[in-house]
Amino acid sequence: MTDRISTTRTYTEQQLLDDYSTSFWLKRQIEETKRRDILDARTDAEMLLMVLEQRCIDSGLIEKQ
């Protein structure tokens, strides 16, 4: 994979870890979640997504859907 990762496609965990454009932060989170309860990690990820979406709305980057 040589292009920036698209959010419209599904990637495997290994593809994300191998891709140069995946941030070090995301790679670290993928590795750290291996040591966590998977449902707790998923809930935290969903909550983080909600927070980030609201920040984007508040800053005018995206419209509320």
Distance bins in CASP14 RR format, pairs under 12 A and 6 or more apart:
PFRMAT RR
TARGET T0000
AUTHOR 0000-0000-0000
RMODE 2
METHOD distances of the structure
MODEL  1
1 9 0 0 0 0 0 1 0 0 0 0 0
1 11 0 0 0 0 1 0 0 0 0 0 0
1 12 0 0 0 0 0 1 0 0 0 0 0
1 14 0 0 0 0 0 1 0 0 0 0 0
1 15 1 0 0 1 0 0 0 0 0 0 0
1 16 0 0 0 0 1 0 0 0 0 0 0
1 17 0 0 0 0 0 1 0 0 0 0 0
1 18 1 0 0 1 0 0 0 0 0 0 0
1 19 1 0 1 0 0 0 0 0 0 0 0
1 20 0 0 0 0 1 0 0 0 0 0 0
1 21 1 0 0 1 0 0 0 0 0 0 0
1 22 0 0 0 0 1 0 0 0 0 0 0
2 18 0 0 0 0 0 1 0 0 0 0 0
2 19 0 0 0 0 1 0 0 0 0 0 0
2 20 0 0 0 0 1 0 0 0 0 0 0
2 21 0 0 0 0 1 0 0 0 0 0 0
3 9 0 0 0 0 0 1 0 0 0 0 0
3 19 0 0 0 0 1 0 0 0 0 0 0
3 20 0 0 0 0 0 1 0 0 0 0 0
3 21 1 0 0 1 0 0 0 0 0 0 0
4 19 0 0 0 0 1 0 0 0 0 0 0
4 20 0 0 0 0 1 0 0 0 0 0 0
4 21 1 0 1 0 0 0 0 0 0 0 0
4 22 0 0 0 0 1 0 0 0 0 0 0
4 23 0 0 0 0 0 1 0 0 0 0 0
5 11 1 0 0 1 0 0 0 0 0 0 0
5 12 0 0 0 0 0 1 0 0 0 0 0
5 15 0 0 0 0 1 0 0 0 0 0 0
5 16 1 0 0 1 0 0 0 0 0 0 0
5 17 0 0 0 0 0 1 0 0 0 0 0
5 18 0 0 0 0 0 1 0 0 0 0 0
5 19 1 0 0 1 0 0 0 0 0 0 0
5 20 0 0 0 0 0 1 0 0 0 0 0
5 21 1 0 1 0 0 0 0 0 0 0 0
5 22 1 0 0 1 0 0 0 0 0 0 0
5 23 0 0 0 0 1 0 0 0 0 0 0
5 26 0 0 0 0 1 0 0 0 0 0 0
5 27 0 0 0 0 0 1 0 0 0 0 0
6 15 0 0 0 0 0 1 0 0 0 0 0
6 19 0 0 0 0 0 1 0 0 0 0 0
6 21 0 0 0 0 0 1 0 0 0 0 0
7 16 0 0 0 0 0 1 0 0 0 0 0
7 49 0 0 0 0 0 1 0 0 0 0 0
9 15 0 0 0 0 1 0 0 0 0 0 0
9 16 0 0 0 0 0 1 0 0 0 0 0
9 19 0 0 0 0 0 1 0 0 0 0 0
10 16 0 0 0 0 0 1 0 0 0 0 0
11 17 0 0 0 0 1 0 0 0 0 0 0
11 18 0 0 0 0 1 0 0 0 0 0 0
11 19 1 0 0 1 0 0 0 0 0 0 0
11 21 0 0 0 0 0 1 0 0 0 0 0
11 22 0 0 0 0 1 0 0 0 0 0 0
11 26 0 0 0 0 0 1 0 0 0 0 0
11 30 0 0 0 0 0 1 0 0 0 0 0
12 18 0 0 0 0 1 0 0 0 0 0 0
12 19 0 0 0 0 0 1 0 0 0 0 0
12 22 0 0 0 0 0 1 0 0 0 0 0
12 30 0 0 0 0 0 1 0 0 0 0 0
13 19 0 0 0 0 0 1 0 0 0 0 0
13 22 0 0 0 0 0 1 0 0 0 0 0
13 26 0 0 0 0 0 1 0 0 0 0 0
13 27 0 0 0 0 0 1 0 0 0 0 0
13 29 0 0 0 0 0 1 0 0 0 0 0
13 30 1 0 0 1 0 0 0 0 0 0 0
13 31 0 0 0 0 1 0 0 0 0 0 0
13 33 0 0 0 0 1 0 0 0 0 0 0
13 34 0 0 0 0 1 0 0 0 0 0 0
14 22 0 0 0 0 0 1 0 0 0 0 0
14 27 0 0 0 0 0 1 0 0 0 0 0
14 30 0 0 0 0 1 0 0 0 0 0 0
14 31 0 0 0 0 0 1 0 0 0 0 0
15 21 0 0 0 0 0 1 0 0 0 0 0
15 22 0 0 0 0 1 0 0 0 0 0 0
15 27 0 0 0 0 0 1 0 0 0 0 0
15 30 0 0 0 0 0 1 0 0 0 0 0
16 22 1 0 1 0 0 0 0 0 0 0 0
16 23 0 0 0 0 1 0 0 0 0 0 0
16 24 0 0 0 0 0 1 0 0 0 0 0
16 25 0 0 0 0 0 1 0 0 0 0 0
16 26 1 0 0 1 0 0 0 0 0 0 0
16 27 1 0 0 1 0 0 0 0 0 0 0
16 28 0 0 0 0 0 1 0 0 0 0 0
16 29 0 0 0 0 0 1 0 0 0 0 0
16 30 1 0 0 1 0 0 0 0 0 0 0
16 31 0 0 0 0 0 1 0 0 0 0 0
16 33 0 0 0 0 0 1 0 0 0 0 0
17 23 0 0 0 0 0 1 0 0 0 0 0
17 24 0 0 0 0 0 1 0 0 0 0 0
17 26 0 0 0 0 1 0 0 0 0 0 0
17 27 1 0 1 0 0 0 0 0 0 0 0
17 28 0 0 0 0 0 1 0 0 0 0 0
17 29 0 0 0 0 0 1 0 0 0 0 0
17 30 1 0 0 1 0 0 0 0 0 0 0
17 31 1 0 0 1 0 0 0 0 0 0 0
17 34 0 0 0 0 0 1 0 0 0 0 0
18 27 0 0 0 0 1 0 0 0 0 0 0
18 30 0 0 0 0 0 1 0 0 0 0 0
19 26 0 0 0 0 1 0 0 0 0 0 0
19 27 0 0 0 0 1 0 0 0 0 0 0
19 30 0 0 0 0 0 1 0 0 0 0 0
20 27 0 0 0 0 0 1 0 0 0 0 0
21 27 0 0 0 0 0 1 0 0 0 0 0
22 28 0 0 0 0 0 1 0 0 0 0 0
22 29 0 0 0 0 0 1 0 0 0 0 0
22 30 0 0 0 0 1 0 0 0 0 0 0
22 31 0 0 0 0 0 1 0 0 0 0 0
23 29 0 0 0 0 1 0 0 0 0 0 0
23 30 0 0 0 0 0 1 0 0 0 0 0
24 30 0 0 0 0 0 1 0 0 0 0 0
24 31 0 0 0 0 0 1 0 0 0 0 0
25 31 0 0 0 0 0 1 0 0 0 0 0
25 32 0 0 0 0 0 1 0 0 0 0 0
25 48 0 0 0 0 0 1 0 0 0 0 0
26 32 0 0 0 0 0 1 0 0 0 0 0
26 33 0 0 0 0 0 1 0 0 0 0 0
26 45 0 0 0 0 0 1 0 0 0 0 0
26 48 0 0 0 0 0 1 0 0 0 0 0
27 33 0 0 0 0 0 1 0 0 0 0 0
27 34 0 0 0 0 0 1 0 0 0 0 0
28 34 0 0 0 0 0 1 0 0 0 0 0
28 35 0 0 0 0 0 1 0 0 0 0 0
29 35 0 0 0 0 0 1 0 0 0 0 0
29 36 0 0 0 0 1 0 0 0 0 0 0
29 41 0 0 0 0 1 0 0 0 0 0 0
29 44 0 0 0 0 1 0 0 0 0 0 0
29 45 0 0 0 0 1 0 0 0 0 0 0
29 48 0 0 0 0 1 0 0 0 0 0 0
30 36 0 0 0 0 0 1 0 0 0 0 0
30 41 0 0 0 0 1 0 0 0 0 0 0
30 45 0 0 0 0 0 1 0 0 0 0 0
31 41 0 0 0 0 0 1 0 0 0 0 0
32 40 0 0 0 0 0 1 0 0 0 0 0
32 41 0 0 0 0 1 0 0 0 0 0 0
32 44 0 0 0 0 0 1 0 0 0 0 0
32 45 0 0 0 0 0 1 0 0 0 0 0
33 39 0 0 0 0 0 1 0 0 0 0 0
33 40 0 0 0 0 1 0 0 0 0 0 0
33 41 1 0 1 0 0 0 0 0 0 0 0
33 42 0 0 0 0 1 0 0 0 0 0 0
33 43 0 0 0 0 0 1 0 0 0 0 0
33 44 0 0 0 0 1 0 0 0 0 0 0
33 45 0 0 0 0 1 0 0 0 0 0 0
33 48 0 0 0 0 0 1 0 0 0 0 0
34 41 0 0 0 0 1 0 0 0 0 0 0
35 41 0 0 0 0 1 0 0 0 0 0 0
36 42 0 0 0 0 1 0 0 0 0 0 0
36 43 0 0 0 0 0 1 0 0 0 0 0
36 44 0 0 0 0 1 0 0 0 0 0 0
36 45 0 0 0 0 0 1 0 0 0 0 0
37 43 0 0 0 0 1 0 0 0 0 0 0
37 44 0 0 0 0 0 1 0 0 0 0 0
38 44 0 0 0 0 0 1 0 0 0 0 0
38 45 0 0 0 0 0 1 0 0 0 0 0
39 45 0 0 0 0 0 1 0 0 0 0 0
39 46 0 0 0 0 0 1 0 0 0 0 0
40 46 0 0 0 0 0 1 0 0 0 0 0
40 47 0 0 0 0 0 1 0 0 0 0 0
41 47 0 0 0 0 0 1 0 0 0 0 0
41 48 0 0 0 0 0 1 0 0 0 0 0
42 48 0 0 0 0 0 1 0 0 0 0 0
42 49 0 0 0 0 0 1 0 0 0 0 0
43 49 0 0 0 0 0 1 0 0 0 0 0
43 50 0 0 0 0 0 1 0 0 0 0 0
44 50 0 0 0 0 0 1 0 0 0 0 0
44 51 0 0 0 0 0 1 0 0 0 0 0
45 51 0 0 0 0 0 1 0 0 0 0 0
45 52 0 0 0 0 0 1 0 0 0 0 0
46 52 0 0 0 0 0 1 0 0 0 0 0
46 53 0 0 0 0 0 1 0 0 0 0 0
47 53 0 0 0 0 0 1 0 0 0 0 0
47 54 0 0 0 0 0 1 0 0 0 0 0
48 54 0 0 0 0 0 1 0 0 0 0 0
48 55 0 0 0 0 0 1 0 0 0 0 0
49 55 0 0 0 0 0 1 0 0 0 0 0
49 56 0 0 0 0 0 1 0 0 0 0 0
50 56 0 0 0 0 0 1 0 0 0 0 0
50 57 0 0 0 0 0 1 0 0 0 0 0
51 57 0 0 0 0 0 1 0 0 0 0 0
51 58 0 0 0 0 0 1 0 0 0 0 0
52 58 0 0 0 0 0 1 0 0 0 0 0
52 59 0 0 0 0 0 1 0 0 0 0 0
52 61 0 0 0 0 0 1 0 0 0 0 0
52 62 0 0 0 0 0 1 0 0 0 0 0
53 59 0 0 0 0 0 1 0 0 0 0 0
53 60 0 0 0 0 0 1 0 0 0 0 0
53 61 0 0 0 0 1 0 0 0 0 0 0
53 62 1 0 0 1 0 0 0 0 0 0 0
53 63 0 0 0 0 0 1 0 0 0 0 0
53 64 0 0 0 0 1 0 0 0 0 0 0
53 65 0 0 0 0 1 0 0 0 0 0 0
54 60 0 0 0 0 0 1 0 0 0 0 0
54 61 0 0 0 0 0 1 0 0 0 0 0
54 62 0 0 0 0 1 0 0 0 0 0 0
54 64 0 0 0 0 1 0 0 0 0 0 0
54 65 0 0 0 0 0 1 0 0 0 0 0
55 61 0 0 0 0 1 0 0 0 0 0 0
55 62 0 0 0 0 1 0 0 0 0 0 0
56 62 1 0 1 0 0 0 0 0 0 0 0
56 63 0 0 0 0 1 0 0 0 0 0 0
56 64 0 0 0 0 1 0 0 0 0 0 0
56 65 0 0 0 0 0 1 0 0 0 0 0
57 63 1 0 0 1 0 0 0 0 0 0 0
57 64 1 0 1 0 0 0 0 0 0 0 0
57 65 0 0 0 0 1 0 0 0 0 0 0
58 64 0 0 0 0 1 0 0 0 0 0 0
END
